[in-house]
């Protein structure tokens, strides 16, 4: 075996062990044999990079992720039967989670594993002997985007977190974590192709527009309003994206990677590819003639929010109602267990299969428009802010917003985010970042404690391994 391959193979395995924090990581990672070079096959960096994308098909995104993003919020309830806890979904639904809650630990581990794989892929690609420098730069850019995305998910969930390249124990200040995310995304923007520049075989890879859109969102979370507005405008000006005409089609196979898609997790579950494990199944209708477990059900409060706005288009595209006939002709039995289910998780082709063919939309163009609207309003440019806001509303036949009062418009934009992005895994963090969480959750009888529930606790398992790691306040 070539010494260079011996080195990288050893580094890869050691990194997988060291970054895992649990014994099952090495077992679940499929490692391409570098000795294949001797039989004429090439062990290319692209295999490392593809492996980073593959981390997002893990079962954690099909169940644990639901718990810490939607079930915990006012958008959704645990669902299923009262006695079926979903391991810990009842705890998250009731704001009774703690540092031992499995879903929290699962996502902490998942995101760090992905970051570790991305960092290793970057290092490997930088050192690999290849003549195609454009491809090298692109692959590194893809990994930096994916690393930034996972750090973003971490920092908004846990606050101060460790940066793997700096220290394995000491938690970095939130500002430092965001600075690292921004750096990764800016460097990715410089080298990533436009969406239209990718070959069809590479559809779904990170693009310049994806990095710009995520950076706009990162700026929004830090209240860097001018930067958020400007970066969102860069995406708009690119001409690469637009709103789908029919909102109801956004979560169907026909619009996967379509004009509105900025970045989505590729989850086509055809043989031999591995889709996102059970994403549709966990959220499918349970009971007679059902096709799933019945978790993450839209709440009565979300239904009321749609109805109060007269927003029937987005309501009916987001919620499956007991007894209705779906767009593909499937009849939902009137006797299914729950009154409502998440239509955005519904897969027509393989409904309750273990491997879903449902791509998970991470960033859509509509959100880019709403980021710009919110940022402009916070800058005092309310008359300009209503333009992208009304673009989103016009698609679903809602009347144009005309107020330029900053306070009124702020509330309308926040409401629009809820209705447009309902069940898309952002609601809890929108409540936190806008300071609404305490009032909203307590109004629903949930024991939200200010200064505590804004962040998830650092998992106990992590603190056992690294005793010097501090815990979040009040946990």
N, C-alpha and C positions, 0 to 999 in steps of 0.2 A: 504494500500500500504506500502511495506517495506520502511523504512526511507531512506535507501541508494538509492532506486529508485526515491523517491521523490526529493532527493538532486540532483541527476544527471539529472532528467527530467527538474527540474527548471533551472539548470545550462545550459543545452542544449538550452532551449528556450531563456533564457536571452542572451546567447552567440550569437544565431542566430539574435536576435534583435540588439544587440550591434555591431556586426561585419558587419551588412548589409549596413548601411549607406543609406538605402532606404526602403520604406514601403513594397515593394513587396516580400522581401526575405522570411519572415515568411510564406506568402501565398503560395510560390512556393515550399517550402520544405516539403516533406512528412515525418512526425515524427512517428516512430513506438511507439505504446502505451505501456509504461512500465508496466501498470497495467495488461498487458497480462500475466505476470508471475503468477497472481493469477488464471488464467484459464489453467495453465499447459504449456503455451508457455514460451520460454526463450528469454529474451531481451539481446542478445549477442553483444559483441564489434564488431563482424564481420559486423553487420548491420551498425554501424557507419562508418567503414572503407569502405564498399561498397558504402556508400553515398558519400564519398570523390571522388571515381572514377566517380560516377554519375554526379558530377558537370561538367565534361568535355563533357557531351552530350547537353549542353545548346546551344540555337540558336546563342549565341555570337560567338561560334566557326565556325558556318556556314556562317556568314556574316561579323560581325565586324572584326573578325580575318583575313579574306581575305583582308580587307582594309588596315590594319596596317602592314601586312607582305609581300604581293605580289603586290596588286594594287598600292601601294605607290612606288614600285620599278620599275626598268627597265625591269623586267620580264613580267609584265602584265599591261593591261589597264583596266579601269573601266568596259568596255563592255556594254551590253544591248543597249538601244537606247540612242541617244544624250540627249533626254529630261528626261530620267529615271535616276535620280541622285543616286538611292539606298540610299536615305536619305543624305549621306555625302560622298559617294565613289568618287564623282567628285572632292571634296575638297582634299581628300587624293591623288588622282591621279595627281592633279595639284599642290601638296605641298602647298595648301592654307588652311590647317586645322588649328584649334586653340583650345583653352582650353575648348570650348563648343562643340567640335565635338563629336557626340554621340558614334561613334565606339571606340574612345579612352576611353571615360568614361565607356563604356560597358566592355572593357577588364580589365581596372583598377579594376572595381567592381567585375568582374568574378574571377579574380586571387586572390583578397583578400578574397572573400567569400570561395574559395576553401582552402586557407591557414587557415582560421578560422576553417573550418570544420575539416581539418586535425589535427590541434592543439588540438581541443576538443576531437577528436577520440583518440589521443595519451593519453591525460590525463584520459579519461574514461577507456581506456584499461589498463593503469598502475594501476588503483585503483580497477578494477573489480576482484571479487573473482573467480578465475579459477585455475584449477589444471594443465592445459596444458601450461607449461611455454614456450615451443617451439613455440606454436601457438601465445601466447601473444607477444613474441619477434618479430615474423614474421609480425604480424599485425601492430605493432609499426613501424617496418622497412618500411613497405609499405607506411604508412602515412608520414614518414620522407622523403621518395623518392618523393612522390607527393607534399609535402610542398616545398621541394627544387626545384622541377620542376617549380612550380608556382612562387616562389621567383626569379628564374632565368629569367623567362619570364618578370617579373616586372622590375628587375634591368637592363636588357639590353634595355628595352623600356623607362624607366623613370630615370635611374641613381639612385641617392640617394632616398631610400624609407623607410617608417617606418617599423620597425620590431615589430610585434604585441605583442610579449612577453616582449618587452623592454619599448616602449613608443608609445602612440597612435597618437602623433602629430609630435614629432621631427624626422626628416629624418636622417637615419643612413648613414655614409659615405659608398661609394660603396665597399670599401675594407672590411668593417664590414659586409655588406650584403653577400658578397661572402664568407667570413669566416664562416658565419652561414650556408650558403648553403653547403659548404664543410663539415662542421661538421655533418649536417644531413645525407649527402650521405655516409660519412665514417662510421657512425654508422649503416646506413642501410646495407651497404656492409657486415658488420660483422654478420648480422642475416638473411638476405634474402637468400632463396634457389636459386640454379641454375635453369635455365629454365627447364631443363630436370627432375628436382626433383618435379615439381608441378604435381598434379593430373590433368587429362584432364578437370575436372570440374572447375579448377582454372586457366585455360589457360588465359593469358592476364594480370595476376597480376604482380606487380613489382618484378623483379628478381635481383639477385646479378649483373648480366651482365648489366641490365638496369641502376642500380646505378653507376656502374663503367664507363659505356659509357657516362652518363650525367656528371659525375665528370671529365672525360677527356675533354668534351666540355667546362665545366666551367673553367678548367685550360687553355684551348685554348683561351678563351675570355679574360683571364687575362695575356696572354702571358707568362704563366708558362710552358715553352716549354718542359723541361725535365719531369715534372710531367704529362703533357698531353701525351707525347710519351709513358711513362711507363704505364700509366693507360690504354691507348688504347691497348698496348701490352698484358696487363692482360686479356682483353676481347678476343683478338685474340688467346692467349694461352689456353683459357678455352676449346676450341673445341666445344663450344655450338652453334656457329654461322658460317655462310658461305654465299657466294653470291648465289642467285638464278641463275640458268643457263640462263634463258631467262628474260632479263630486262623487256620486255613488259608485263610479267605476275605479276609484283610486286604489282599492285594495283587491282588485281582481288581477288575474294573471295577464289580462290583455294590456294592462298599463304598467306592468313591472318594468323598471328602468326606463319609463316613458318620459315625456317632456317635463313633468312636474317633479320627477325623482331626482334629488340631488345626491343622496347616498342611501342605500338600503342594504341590509344583510341578505346576501344571496342564499336562498334556502331551497333551491330546487331539489326535491328529494327523489329524483329518478335513479334507478339503478345505473351505475354503481355509486353515484354521488350521494353524499349524506346531507340531508336537510336539517333544519333546526328541529331538534328533537321535541316533538309533541306540543309545539306552540299552539296549533289549532286544536289538538285533542284536549288539552287541559282546559280550554275555554269553550269547547263545544257544548251543545245542549245535552243535559243529562236526563235520564229517565226514559219513558216509553219512546221507542224509535229515535232516541237521541244518538249522538255521535261523539260524545265527549264526557269530560269530568264535571263540567258545569261551574268552574271557578272564574273569578274576576268578572262578576256580573255588573252591568251598569246600574247605578243607584237611582233611587226615586228622585233624588235631588238633581242628578244630571238630566233625567227625563223632564223634570219641571223646568230646568233652565232652558232646554230646547223649546218647550211649549210656550214659556213666557215670552221668548223672542219670536215666536211664530216660525221657528226654524225647522220646518218639517223635512226638508231635503237632507240636512245633515243628521237630524234625528233618525230618520229611517235608513240612512246609510251606516249609522253607527250602532244601532240597537236592533237585535233580532227579538221580536215579540212572540210570546207563546201563541201558537195557533196560526201564525202568518205563513204565507207562501213566499219563499225566497225568490230572488231574481232568476235563479236557475231552475225553478220549478219544484225545489224540495219543499215538502210540507212539514212544518214544525208542529209536531203533535200537541194538541191542546193540553195534554196531560204531562208535558215535560216538567221537570222538577222546579225550575225557576221561571219567573215571569219574563225575564229579559236576559239576553246574552250579548256578547261582544261580536258584532258583525265584522269588524275590522280584522278579526282573527279567523274568520270563516274561510275555509278552503272548499271550493266546489268540487274539485277533482278528487281530493283524498281525505276530506272531512276529518275523520277520526283516526287516520293512520298515525303510526309512531313517528315516521319522518314526514314532515309537512312539505308542501311545495309553496308555502306562503312566504314570500319575501317580507321581511320586516322593515318598514319604512323608518329610517332614522332621521333624515332631514328632507323636508319637502319645500318646494319653491314658495308655497303659501306661507310657510313659517318665515322665510326670508323677508317676504313683504311685511309680515307683522313685526318682525324685529326692527325693520326700518321705521315703521309707523310708530312704535313705542319709543325708539331712540329720538326721532324727530320731535315728538311731543315733549319729551323730557328736556329737549334743547330749547323749548319755547316756540318751535316752528309747527304749531298745531294745524295751520291751514295747509301745510305740505303733508303733514302726517296722515290726514284723512284720505289722501289719494291712494296709497297702497292699502289702507284699511278698507276702503270702499271697493277696491279691486277684488278683495277676498269676499266681501259681502255680496257683490254683484253676481258672482258665480252661483250663489245659492238663492238668488232672487229676494234678497233682503234690501230694504230701503237704505239709501245712502245716509251716512252720518254727516251732519252739517255743523255740529257744535265745534267751536274752537277754544272753548274753555278748557284749560289744561287739566284740571282736576276731573271734570266730567269725562273728558276724552280718555284720560288714563284708565278709568274704570271700564269704559267701553272697549278699549283695546284688550285689557285683561280678560274681559268676558269673551271677546272674540277669540282669543287664544284658547280658552277653555272649550268653546263650541267647535272650533275648527280642528283642534288637535286632541279632542276627547279620545281617551283609551289608547293614546300613542305614547304613553310612558313619560310625560313631562309634567303632568298636573301637580303632583306633590311638590316638585322642585319650584314650580311657578308660585305656588302658595308660600313656600319658604322665602324665596328671593324677593317677593313683593311685600312681605311682612303681613300677609293675610292669614297665615296658617292658624295662629292661636285663636283668633276670633271665629274663623270658619269651623274649625274642628270642635271647639267648645260648644258652638251653636248646634252641632250634631251630637252633643253628649259625649264627645271623646275627651279624655283627660290630658289634653295638650298642656305641657308645662313650658312656659317661656324660659329660654336659656338652656333647655335640655333637648326638646324634640326637634329642634332645627337641624340637628345632626344625628346620624346613627352612631351607636357605640362601636368602638374598636372591638372586634371579636375577641372573646376570652382566649380562644385557641392561639391567636396571634400574640397576645400578651404573655401567655405561658411560655411561648417560644422566645419572645423578646421581652423579658420582664421590665426593662428600662423604658419601654414605650409607654407614654402617658395615655390616660383615658380621656375621652371627651367629658365636658362638664356635666355633673349630676348623674353620670352613669356609674 
